[in-house]
Amino acid sequence: MLTLNNPITYIKGVSVQKASLLYAELGIKTCNDLLNFFPFRYIDKTTFYTINQLQPTTAEVQIVGKITSVKSVAQKRGSRLVATFQDQTGSIELVWFKGQKWIKDALRINEPYVVYGKLNHYNGSFSIPHPELELVAVYKKKLQSKMQPVYPSTEKLTNSGVSNKLMRTYVQNLLQQFFDHITESLSQEIIDNFNLMSKREALLNAHFPKSQESLAKAQSRLKFEELFFIQLQLLRKKLINKSKIKGFVFENVSNNFNTFYNDYLPFNLTNAQKRVLKEIRKDVASGAHMNRLLQGDVGSGKTIVALLAMLLALDNGFQATMMAPTEILATQHYIAISEMLANMNIKVALLTGSVRVKKRREIHNDLMDGSLHILIGTHALLEDKVTFKNLGIAIIDEQHRFGVAQRSKLWKKNTIVPHILVMTATPIPRTLAMSVYGDLDVSVIDELPPGRKEVKTVHRFDSNRLSVFKFMKDEIEKGRQVYIVYPLIQESEAMDYKDLMDGYESVSREFPSPKYQISIVHGQMKPADKEFEMQRFVNGETQIMVATTVIEVGVNVPNASVMIIESAERFGLSQLHQLRGRVGRGADQSYCILLSSYKLSEEGKTRLKTMVDTTDGFKIAEVDLKLRGPGNIMGTQQSGVLNLKIADIVKDSKILVAARNTAISLLQDDDNLSKPENSNIKKTFIQLVKTSKIWSEIS
């Protein structure tokens, strides 16, 4: 029985050998895969030329005529095959350098051909090397499209004879054989609401468009569909999480929370923090499972919100845990939280890779008997030996740095899945959040604590270094501290190390001891030495910290007011934004100076200008998304969501919003997709769930 799930060998002309090649190179296994493998550009074949119309400036041409003679011409290396091609107005040469024997055998003299190719002009005469040739009789039988598709390919495919022409033939045969098997996947209501093309017409016109207009309509329909089904999956997953996965009910707000809130809160919460806390309290009291993403810029106060959420768990007889991607960050959270809870009867512990065996055993025992209330740590928390008595909430910081499999280990620590709060200081553009985290509830802390001044950012060229040094001296004179950060690019660690040491020497000359003290931190140092140098800076024993990006996450020095970023053009936008967030943590005015060479790419200029123009992490993230594309921002481990076939979440953000809103209203009206008018959607949805990669346990 013919269905689109058949292997591509069912398509006329596709051999087993070519099929395995297409699978290995492009992941095309079934007829459906090929149908959804779209051209990346189109060649306009609307015009036919006569030979006397050809101009030296014409690029690609299409001519109808006959081959009148064929000969082999010797040249310095080997030979070339030359055919004379004529129409009623003149003649040109067709030339082949490869595959001469089989081409010569295949050519038919004095029969009408359609010839297409790139025009060469040399010594007053025209030729077309390696043209596309088709007998007029065959040409007339084919699906004629004025715009010819060009498909993505690889070197191996081209070398194995899978040319673009052959791909076109495969797709054409597929459409002719399976056209009646293409079924509608959207409801009539959605098609009418958005004035969409039918699925069959859209697929036909995406491969063989009748016109520019029909191509645009086809692409629009297919983009909507692709984004709609992703949103439907994410939103349905969210619905199931809410209804099926029961969460612990934190109904008590008592001693721990209230005492801390009333007596030990180090500062008044901002309205944004209060709003987010309210959202979390509502989640954990509802009986459903909380699965929330907390976004907030560097320094917006996410940690205090996380701590209050953990205290809610404690008030209800549960334990809490917090996982961070690096030892530095985990240690910083541990110190901050321990200090804030110092006067309360709450036991907090730190578990990282460098914790000694004896201490580990102690932690394991205290976790099991419930005497340890809050455990903070790194990946070490995921080890099988780490077992909680009753884990109520798990908080993951900078969660995009953990893989899906790693994260899911954390919620398998309990028979009932603990409430999940994932936090990130890397603001995520709205369209990306909808696509990658569409199954989470999203909270945003969008205001900085009172008294925080915006960091002033300037861009300076290397030639301004002396005035930058003078500015540093003035700030140090006022009792402030300074970071100088050098780029670190793994492939050239030796070069980076040299840059850093050269920089360190020139800074040492300009800021001699004993008047000035300088710390240095880089990736080749032992952890203990790094820790020692950082501690000196934290304690104010050194005024300048020269470092590679190891300080990007997790050093909190309120007295540091200047961040100088060397070779700023070599950093990505989110990295620059994170680094800038290391200063501006105290009450003093802080500064970020971006130093670069004069040689800047257009993208480099855009990045530096964006940093100077705004400190809003979300605006920066939008620019970053446009520059780098979604895959690079989220890291490939995120999920299959972004392996889009035709849509682009940056360029098609309007379609994405429409698709998400449509999916929301559909599920509000028919959450099980059981109404007869939604049968097409349900059928496609079930099929997608079988093959989709996005059904991980949590985004």
N, C-alpha and C positions, 0 to 999 in steps of 0.2 A: 504494500500500500504506500502510495506517495504521500509523504508529509514533509514539512520543512525541517523536521528533526532528523531526516535521513542524512547519512554521510554525503559529502560532496561528490563521491564517486557515482552517485545517482544522476549527476548532471551529465548530459551528453558531452563527450570529449574529455572528461577529467579522468585521467588514468590513476591507478593506485599510487604510482611513484610521484606524480605531480600533487596528489592529495596529501601525501605524507610531507612533502616539501612545504606546501601551503600551511599545514598545521605547525610544522617546526618553526617556520619563519614568521608567520603572521597570526598563529593561533586559530586559523580557520578550519573547523572540523565538520560542521553541519551546513546544510543548505541555508539555514537561518543565519549562521555566522557570516556566510558570504553575502547574503541579502542585506545585512547590516554593516557591511564593510564599505564605507562610502568614499567616493572620489574626493581628493583634496583640492583639485582644480579642474577646469574644463577648457578644452580647445574649441574655439569658435570655428565651425566649418560651414558658416552660412554662405560664404562667397566662393564661387567658382571663377577661376581666371582663364583667359586665353593666353597663349604664349606671348603674343605681341603686346599684352598689357603689363608684362612683368617689368618691375623696376629694381635697380640695385638695392633700394631701401626696403623692399618687401621682405618680410621675415618668413612666415610659413604660408605655403600656397597649396591650393587644390585645383587640379587640372583634369579634364577628360580628354583622352586621345588614344593612340595606338603605338605599340612598340614595332618599329620597322626593321631593326637589326640589333644583334647582340654580338659583342666580341670581347676577347680577353686581351688586355694591354699590359705588356711587361713594364715593370718600373724597378727602381734601384733595389728595393727589397720585395721579392715576390711579384705579384701582379694584381690588377684590379679588373673587375668586370664592368663593361660599359654598354648601356643600351641606348639607342636613339629613340626618343619619344616624340611623336608629332601630333599636332591637331591641325585644323584647317588654316591656322595663322602662322605656323612656324614649327621649329623643333628645338628640343633641349636634350641634355644627356642625363641619364640616371646612372649612378655609380655605386658599386658594392666592393668593399675591401675584405669582408668576411663572408663565410658561407657560400662562396661563389658556385661550387658545384651544384648544390641542391637548388639554388636560386635559378641558375641557368636552365636546369631541367624543368623547373616549374613555369618559366615564362612562356607565354603564348604570343606568337608573332601575329600582327594584324588583327588582334581582337580588342574591342574597346575596354579600356581600364579607367578606373578613378585613381589618380596618383596624389598622395599628400606627403609633404615633407618640408624641411628647411631649405631655403633657396641659397645657393652659393653663386657668387658673381666673380669671375676671374678672366682677365684679358678680354673683356667685352662679350663673353658668352656665359650662359647660365647652366648650372647643373644641380641635381638634388641627390646628395649622398644618402644611401640606405633609406629609400622612400617607403612609405606604406603603400601597398598596391592591392587593388581589389577589382576583380572583373565587374563590369557594369551590371551584368546579369545577376551576380551574387549581391552586389550593393543594393539593388532594387528590392531584394527579398527581405533585407534586414530591417530591424527596428530603427527607423531613421530618426536620428536626433541631430539637430543642427549643432548642438554643443557636445563634443566628445569628452567622455570622462577620462581623467588621469588618476590612477590609483596609487596609493603608497606602495613602495616596493623595497626590496633589499638587493644587495649586490649578488648574493647567492641565487636569488630567484632569477635575476636578469641573466646571470651566467648559465643558468640551467634551462634557459629558453622560455621562462615564463615572462613574456614581454607584456607591456601594457595592452597591446592588441589582443593577446591571448586572454588576459584577465577580462577584457571587455566581452570577448566571445563567451567566456564562462558565465558571466553575469547575464548576458543576453539569453543564452540557452536556458539558464535558471529561470529567468522571468517568463520565457515562452512555455517551459514545461510546468512551472508551479504557480503561474499567475492566479489560477482559480483556487489554489490552496491558501492564498494570503487572506486571512480573516481579519475583520475589523476588531480593534482592541479597545476602542473608546465607546462611550454611550452616545446615542444620537443627540442627547441634550447637550453634552459637552461640545460635540462637533458643530451643532447649530450655534451655541453661545459664542464660540470663538471663530465661527466661519472657517472651519478647518477643511482641508482636502481629505478625501477618503484615504484609508491606509494604502490600498492598492495603487491609487493614482500617485500618492506621495512617494512610494518606493520606486515606481516607474520613473517619475520625474527627477528623483534624486540621482538616479544612475544615468538616465537618458532624457535630459530636460528638453521640452519642446521650445522653450524660450527662457530668457532671464527671469521673467515674471513667474513662470510656472516652477522654476527652480527655487525661487525665494519662498513661494507658497509651500512647496514640498518640504523644504528644510525647516520652515517654521512649524509645520505640523509634526515632523519627526522629533524636533527639539522639545516641543511641548510634551509629547508622549514620553520621551525618555526621562525628562525631569519629573513629570507627573507620577510615574511609577516608582521612582526613587523616593519621592516624598510620601507616596502612599505606603510604601514599605516602612519607612522610618516612623511615620505617624501611627501606623497600625501597631508597630512594635511598642511604641510609647503607650498606646491604649491597653495593650495586653499587659505590659509591665504594671500599669496602674490598677488593672482589674484582677489579674491572675496572681502576680507576685505580691504576696502579703508582706507588709513591712512591720517592724516593731512599732508599737504605739508609745510615743513618749508623751504621756498625758500630764505628767507632773512637771511643773516649773517650780523647783523648790530651793533647798538650802544652797547647793553649790552655785547654781546660776545666779540666784538673787544676791547672795553674799558678795560674789565677785563683781556683779554688775553695780551694786550699790556702794561697795567699800573699796574695791581694788582696781576698778577700770582706770587705766592710766590717763585716759582723755575722754572727752565726750564724743559719742559716736556721731558721724555725719548722717544727714538724712538718707543718703544712699545706703550706708551700712545698716541703718534701722530698717529700711525697706527690704533689703536682702534677708536680714535676720527674720523678719516677719514671714517672708516667703518660705524660709527653711522651717520655721516653727509650724507653719500651716502644713507643710509636707509631712513632717515627722509625727504630727498628731493625728493624721488622717487615716492611718491604718494601711495606707498604700505604701509602696516602696519608693523612697526618694532616690531620684537619679538626676542630680542637678549639676550644671556647669556654672562655676562662678568666675566671671571675667572681671578683672580690675587692673588698672595700670600699675606699674611699679610704684610702691609707696602709697597705694590707696587704702590700705588697711584690711587686706583679706585675712591675714593671720588671726586678728582679733575676732573676726566673724567666725572663723573655723574653730577657735577656742570656745566661744560661746556655744556653738553647735555641739562640741564634745561635752561641755558641762551639762547640756540637756540630757545627753545619753547617761552620764553619771548619775544625774538626779533620778533616773528611771531604772537604776540598778544595772546598767550596762557598762562595758569597757569601750574605749575609743582608740583609734590608731591614725597616724598620719605618716604618709610615705612621700619622701622627696627624692629627686633623681641623683643628687650628689651628697657626699659626706659633709661637705662644707655647709650646704643648705640645710640638711637634716640637723646638724649640730647647732646651726643658728636658730632654727625653730625650737630645738630642745632648750637652749639657753634662755631664749625670750619667754617661752611658756613657763619654764621652771621659775624664772624670776617673778613673773606675774602671779604665779600660784604659791609663792614662797610662804605666805602666811596662812595657807589653807591646808587642810588635812587631805591632800591629794598626792598620790604617788605617781611620779612621771619617770620613765626610763628611756634611754637612747640605745638603739640597736643598729650598729653598722658593721661593715666587714672587718673593721679593726678592733672590735670589742673582744676582749680576752675570753677564753673558754670558761673560766670560773664564773665570770660576770654573766656570760650567756646563760649558763645553767641556772643561775639565780633568777634571771629574767624569765626563763621558760617556766620555772616553778611558780613564780609570783603571778604569771599570766594565768596558769592553770588553776591556781586556788583563788584567783579573783582579787588578790591584794594589790596587784598592779593595775592602776586605773587607766593611764594613758601611755601608749607606747609610740615613740617617734622613731623613724628609721629610714633606711635606704632599701634597696632590693633585698637586703638581708631579711626583711619582714616576710618575704615570700617563701622562705625555706619551710619544708614540711614540718620541721621540729617546732616551729612557732605556732602554738595552739592557744587560742583564747578560751576563757571560761564562757564568756558570752559577749561577743563583739557586737556592738550596736550601731556604730558608725565608722566608716572608713573614709579618710580624706586624702586625696592624692594631689600633690602640688606639681605644677608644671607637667601636667599629665601627658602632654603630647610626646614627652621624652620616654614614655614607657610603651611597649608594644601591647597589642590587644590581649595576647596570651598571658603576658606578665600580669596585666591588671586583673584578668578574670581569676587568677590564683587567689587574689585577696578576698574575693567574695565567696570562695569555696571554703573559707576557714570556719564557716558556720552552716548549720542545717538550714537556717533561714538567712537569706541574703541580707547583710547589714545595709543601712542607708548609705548611699554613696554621694559624696560631694567632691567633684573634681575642680581644681582651681588652675587658672593660668594668668600669667602677667603679660602674655603675648596676646594683645587684643586680636580678636578674630573678626574679619569683615562679616557683615550680616549675611551676605549670600553664601559665604563659606560655612558659617555656623549652621545655616539652614540645611546645607547639604551633608556636612560631615557629622554634625551633632543634632540632626533633626529629631532624634528620638530622646533627647534630653530637654529638661526645662532649663532655661538660661536666665541667670541673674547677672546684673552688671552693676559694679560699683563705679559710678561715673563722676565722682567728685573727690578731690583731695582733702585730707584733714585740714581744719582751719589753721592759719598761721604759716602754711606751706607757701613759699613763693615759687613762681614759675622759674625754671632754669633758663637763663639767657644763653642762647646758642649762636655762635658766629663761625663763619668759615674763613680760614686764613691759608695763604699759600706758604710753602716752605721758606720763601724769602723773608717772611715776617717773623721768623723764629726769635730774633733778638727782642722784639717788642713783646712777644709771648713770654719769654723768660723774665722780662722786667715786670710784667703783670703778675707772674707767679710770685716774685719776690715781694711785691706789694701785699699780696694776699697772705703770704706766710708771715709777713711783718704784723698782720692783724691777728695772728694766732691760728690761721686756717691751715688745712692740709690739701695736698694736690695728688691726683692720680695722673700718670702718663701711661697710656696703653698702646701696645704695639700689636699688629695683626699676627695671627697664627694660622697658617695654612698648612695642613698636614703634610702635603707632598714635599714642601720645601722647608722642613723643620730646621735644617742646618742653616739655611739662608735667614730664616726668621730669627734664629738664635743670634746670628751675627748682627742683624739689624738691631735687635734688642740690646746686645752688648755694646755696639757702637753708640747707640742712643744713651745707654747708661753712662758710658765714659764722657760723652759731651755734657750730660747733665751734671755729672760729678765735677767736671772742670768749672762749670758755671756756678755750681752750688757746693763749694768746698767744705769739708769738715774742719774743725768741729762746729762751725756756725750752723751748718745744715746736716741733717742725718737722712740717709736715703735707704729705703727697703727695696729689695728686688725679688720678684716672684715669677717663675716660669715653669713650663711643663717638665723640664728635665731634672728638677729638684726633687729630693726625697720629701714625702708628705710631711715629715716632722720639721724639716727645714722651712718648708713653705709656711707651715702653721706658725713657726717661731717668728718669721718675717712679718706675716700678716698681723700677728698679735702685737708686735712692736708698733705697727702703724695704728692699729685699733686703740692701743694705750696712749697714743700721742708721742711716743718716743722718737718716731721718725716723721718728718714733715712731707716727704715725697715718696710715693709708691710707684716704682717703675715695674710694669708687668705686662704679660701677654693676657689673652682674654680669659685666663683662669678666674679672674675676678668678676666675670660677667654676671654670675649668679651668686648672690648670697653674702656679700660683705656689706655690713651695715656700719658706717662711720659717720655719724651726724656732723662731726666737725670738718669733714672733707667738703670743700666748696668748689673745687675746680677739677674738671675732667678734661684732660687733653688727649685727643685720639689721633695718633700718628698714622699716616697713610690711610686717612679715613675713607678714601675711595675704594679701598680693598675690603671694606666691611659691608655686610648686607644691612638693609634698613632696620630690621627688627633687632639685630645685634647692636647697631648704633643707639637705638632707642633704649635697649636694656642697659647699655653702658652709661648712658646719660642718667638713667634712673639711680645710679650709685651715688650721685650727689643730689643736693637739694633735700636732704633728709633732716636737716636742722632748721633753725629759724633764720639763718643768714641767707643773703642773696647768693645763689650759686651760678656757676658758669660752665658751659661746655664749649671747648674750642676744637673745631674739626680742621686738622692740618692735612693739606694734600699737595701733590705736585701740580704743575700747570697742565700736564697731559691728562685730560679727563674725558671719558667716553660720554655720550649723551645720557646714558643711563646713570653714570656716576654723578653727572651734574644734577640730574633730577633727584637722586637720593640726597645729596648734600643740601640742595635747595629746600627739599621737603623738611629736613631736620631743622633748618634755620627758621622756616616759616611756621612750624606748628609743634606743640608738645603733646597734642592729642593723639594717643596711641591708636585710636580707631581710624583717624584720617591717615595716619602713617601706614597702617595695615592695608587700607584700601589701595594706596599707591603701590605698596609692596606686591599686592595681589596682581595688579595690572602689569607690573614689571616682570614678576617671576612666574606667574601662573600658579594655580592651586596646588598641584602635586608637590612642588618644591617647598611650599610654605608649610604644608601639614606633615611632610615626611611621608615616604611611600608606605610606611607601615600602617597608615591610618585605617584604610579599608578599601574595598572595591568600589566605593561610591564614586570616586573621581575618575575611574576608567571609562570616561564617557565616549560614546561612539560618534556623536554628532553635535551635541550641545557643548557650550563653553560657559561655565558659571560666571565668568567675568563679563563677557560680551552679551550673554543672554540673561542678564540678571532680571530684566522685566518679565521674560517668559517664566523664569524660575519662581518669581513671586506669584504670578498668575497660577502656575501649576500647583504650588503649595496651597494657596487659598482654595483652589478647586478641590484638592484632596481633603482639606479640612472640612469644607462644607459637605462633601460627599459622605465622609465618615460620620459626621454629625447626624446626617439623615439616614444612613444605612451602614452601621458599623461592621456588619458581617458580610456586606456586599451581596445580600440575599435577594434583593428586589429584582424582578425579571428584567427591568430596563438596564440593570448593571451587570447582566450576565457576561457580556464581552469583557468587561473590566475584570471580573472575578476570574474568568478562564485564563486571561493573560497573567494576572497577579499570581495565581497558583503555579503557573509554568515558571514565572520569574523566581519565585521563592525557591523552587527546586534547584535553579542554576546560579542564583545570586550569591555573592560573597559577603553581602553586608549584614548577614544575620548573626553577627557576633553577639556576645552576651551584653556588651555595652559599647557605646561608641568609643 
